[in-house]
Amino acid sequence: MKKILFSLLFAATTLFSFGQQALWNATYEVSLPMGKTQDFIEKASFRGIGVEGRWFVDNNVTIGGGVHWNVFYEKRDKVSLTIENTTITGTHFKYLNAFPIYANAAYYFNEGSYIRPFAGINVGTIYSEQRIDAGLYTIKDDPWRFALAPEAGLMIQTYGGLNFTLNVRYNYGFETNDNSALSYVGINAGLVWVY
């Protein structure tokens, strides 16, 4: 435990010792399911939030990390679901809560401009809780997946340190032994505080 705490303290000290600007983002996230995730829930999610911290290591490159929460929901009527020797027919409520936790790196273009496009990569994990409620029965699965998420967006700078961001991120949680891949596109808009 002491080694973990020392490592976290060292990492935080290293990040803050760069002496460059820091960005803190708070975003509202709309998510569109893709691939096998869309097979489970077809509807877009309008319930998502994210918080990120990024530090400039030079005038154009940031490193940092973030946590997000995206909630998908769908109601399906008159559906049959067969599990082993049991078939459940009726209204099904499907839920998917995805919690991406990422470390990230990004390159910001147009130094000195009020509109700065950026492109980056996020690496980490996604914890997801998938649930189907059908009558009195609940089927639940909650795996952790290794994840990658490329992103591209804009940071729109204003006076006074409060800025805006708009980005698109493709979240991809890799397939595990028992679970299919998790993938969705996030369209994120929010505020950026520059320190």
C-alpha positions, 0 to 999 in steps of 0.5 A: 500500500505504501508503494502505491501511495508513494507512486501516486504522490510521485506522479502527481508531483511530476505532473505539477512540476511542469510549471505549465498551464493546467486544464480542467474540463467538465463535459456533458456527453451524448453517446451513440452505441456502436457494434455489439453495444448497439445490438444490446441497446440501440438508442442513443444516450443523453445521460453522460458526464465527464471530468478531466485534468490535463497539463501542458508539458510544452505549448502544444502537448498535454497529458492527464486523465479523466473519469466519465459516466455514460448511461444507456437505457432502452425499453422493449415490449413483447420480447422473448429471452432464453437463458439455458432452459428458461424463456422469459417473454414480456417487457424488458428494460435494458440498462448499460452504465459505462465508467471509462477511466483514462490516462490521456495525451493530446496535441493542441494546434494553432498556438496563440489562437482563440480556437485550438483544434486538438487530437489525442488518445485515451488509454485505460479501462472501462467498467460497465454494468449491463442489466436486463430486467424482465418481470421479477428476473434480473440478468446482470454482468459487470466486467472491466475491460482494457480500453482505448479512445481516440478523440478530436475536438476544439477548445474555444478560448475566451478571456478570464480563464473560462473556455469551452470544449467540443469533442468527439471520442470513440470509446472502445472496450476490448472483448474479454473471455466472457464478454463482447467488446463495448463501443460507443461514440461520445459527442462531448461539450463543456467548460474548460478552466485554465490555470 
